[in-house]
Every structure is written in structure tokens, then in C-alpha cells.
Amino acid sequence: MGRLIIVSNRVAPISEGGPAAGGLAVGVYDALKETGGMWFGWSGDVLSSGQPQIKVEERGPVTFATIALMRRDYDQYYRGFSNATLWPAFHYRADLVQYDRHDFEGYCRVNAWLAQQLVPLLRDDDVIWVHDYHLIPFAQALRAAGVKNRIGFFLHIPFPASQVLLAVPPHRQLVEALCSFDLLGFQTSPDLRAFCDYIVNEANGSVDAAANGPLTLHAFGRSLRAAAYPIGVYPDEIAELAKAGERGKPVRTMKATLHSRKLIMSVDRLDYSKGLVERFRAFERLLEQASAQRNKVSFLQIAPPTRADMHAYQDIRLQLEGESGRINGRFAELDWTPILYIHKQYERSVLAALFRTAHVGYVTPLRDGMNLVAKEYVSAQDPENPGVLVLSRFAGAAQELDGALIVNPVDIDGMAEALARALEMPLAERQARYRDMMVQLRANNVSVWRDNFMRDLQGITATKNAKSGKGRAASSGKKAARETLAG
């Protein structure tokens, strides 16, 4: 096997105990550091002038190859089509979709340009694994540049039902671009079914079932494979991290603040897909209906900032600040603040230790691909005295974590009832639910996710990339890729 080449929108060199990163960054880095290889993508820097240059950095077995974006590219590719169009559509928020043809053209242009930057770094036997919605056209761009390596794609967010995807005007071009990959990976079986439904009913394609392994799909003159590969965590490593941090200052400070009260805890990026407002209101309903819980429980919501330059995210921040202030004003006492709302980022080790302290993990997104916070919360628990996970049915993790209390995040009363049940759950039931979930987490950890995907990608016959192909890519690939994507 050649090198593993990871391609994602952002390349985020993370270290153990460093700042907490999103599920993609944690999952990709944990997978790559075992095998070695290269991680390629945007550095996060935005330039107003000059010509972006690739920066290559070696960190142990991993090579990080990053490049900046120009301001126009950032606005159209990232802020525009990726996050104003695809993100809301894929999270079933068609009401928030904003579409501009120039942004889509910029999205295609940046994918073609990034593909051109990667081509000179590739070797004939490299296996390329592309990640997430920012890079849907990436394989199509590489193929136009003459690259014949195996190329897989993993979608970390949900794939929407056909009728929702149709709200994105260039939906057909996007799905056709996905069909340039050799293998597509989705978080859950419902996501896979949604994609297959589009292939059959909107693209006039076909799907061949398999007794074992990925499905085979035929559409747009190509055949490819697709399957569900639920991403995981390393539960035992998280448990050790949590245990080691129990005596640290953050946990000691939190326990001193609680004064023996029980703790409900959530950690989410500040995003409208996370159901944060509904979560706050369900906690308020708990305090309304279970008066015995007043001054006996606190709710800690950690919401690191994200996409702060987009209006939708500015609005959700203002709304949450208003809700927490209103609820605290209604119920707070001189020695008790019901909601502790913190708008900042913490290190992974601190979060793991806080998870271990929390009696309830409160993970209720309106829609989520997987949600690794749910898995991290369970992993961090004390086996002798574990907490309870309250989990949205619309998180991919709900497909695996049967030991959680599963809720509908738009049912405020139902979530309040689940919180009350979690706070009063007997120890024996908590232990049994914890053990069941840990079996699942160990059976489907990050290594299993990576190995299953790579096994299936390696099993696909690929035409070796001739050296002359790279020469063609350098001379004409960029123009061909742009024409193919924008067409």
C-alpha cells in the first residue's frame, strides 16, 4: 500500500491535550497518525494580496501540507457556497439556504485550484481520502487533471433526503461530481439510503445490493461503491484522559462552584443545527415542572465560537445569550446560577475531565452527522458511578448508543422529562447502560472506521497513475477541471 493522503478543507495540526477540535479533525488525525502519510488542505489563513504557496511541515509520521486562500476564494468557496448553501441544506434547514451562482462558481474554482496544488505532491501508489462537503467536486477535478489513483470520500455531516437536496439549485452537478469518487462513505444507513434514493429517482441510476460490503451504484456513466462507516473515538484513551484530569484545577473549581449540586453538561460549536435554544428551554421546563430540582442542579453549556463572520451564527449567539439571561433571571438565587453559558474553547483533557464530573451529558442536535461529543461523554465516565447520556434521535450516534435516553429535540416537554429521569436514574441502571454503550464504542473505534473504509477502497480496482498523467495535469488539468465543474 502506498501513502495515505488525507484531503480536508481545514488542516488542523492537533496534539494530545491541545485545544478541542471538531469531529473531522480528531477522527482524521487519530487515523492518520497510526498509518503515516500526508494531510493536505487550507491552512486557515486568508490573504488580501500575493500568491498562496504550499507550506510543508513534518510532525512525526504525518506530513502537513497547507495553503492559504485569497479573500475572494474564502468568501465564495467557504463563507458562500459551503456554509451558506450546503451546510443548511444538508442539515435540513432549507429555510436558511442562501444561493448565489457566483459562489458556486467560486466553489468549483477553488476545488479545481486545490486539486492542482495537490497533483505535484502525489505518487502513483498513493491512496487519496477526501473529507466533507467543502470538497464534493475534488475527485472530478483530480480526474480532469489526469489523476488515476484510488480516491475515496467521506461525508461527516448528514446527507439530506432528495426533496431537501433539490433546494440546492446545482444539486445534479454535485451528485455527478460525487460519482467521480471510487468509494463514498456516509455516517449512517439513513444517509446512505438518502443518497441511493437520489441516484435512483433523480439521476435515473441504479443500485446493486451486496451480501457483504459496499453497494455498487451506476449513474452518470460511472460505477462506484458506497457504504455507511460510522466514525468513532478511542474510548479507553478518553477514559484515561478524563481520569487523569479529575484532580486538575478546572474540575476542582467546577466542583467547588456546584456545592454538591448535580451537573448537566453540553459541549457544542455555536451552530443553529445543534438545537441549543431548544435545549435551554427544555432545561427551563425541567425547573418549572420539577421544582425539587431547583438549586439542586446546574446546566453547563460550553459553546466555542464558529464562523463568527456569518450573520446566522451571530444571531444564534445573541439568542442564546438572551435565553440564558432570561432563564437565570427567572430562577437564580443568591447562591445558585442555573445556566453556566461559556462562549470559549477548552482543551480536550479539560473537557474529558468535566464530562466525567457531569451527571448528565446533554447532546440534542436538531440534525447531526455523528456527534462525537456523545461518544466522548460516555467514554469519559467513571465505570463505578457513570452519568447518563440524553441524546437526540437525529444525531448519527443514536444509531449505536442504545444505552442513551433518546429524545426528539423539538419536544421540549419530552427533553425535560428525559433530564428528570436521568437525574434520578438508579446506579444499577446507569452502570448497565454505560457498559452496553462502551461495548459499542470499543467495537467501532476510530481504527475500525479507518480500516473498514480503507479496506473497501483498497479492494476497488484502480488504473495506475502513469507518470505522463502528472505532466498532462500540470499543463492542461486546471482548465479542464474548471470546465468540467462549472459545466
Summary of the structure (lengths in Angstrom):
residues: 487
radius of gyration: 22.9
end to end distance: 35.0
largest distance: 74.4
contacts: 1728
relative contact order: 0.13
helix: 49%
strand: 19%
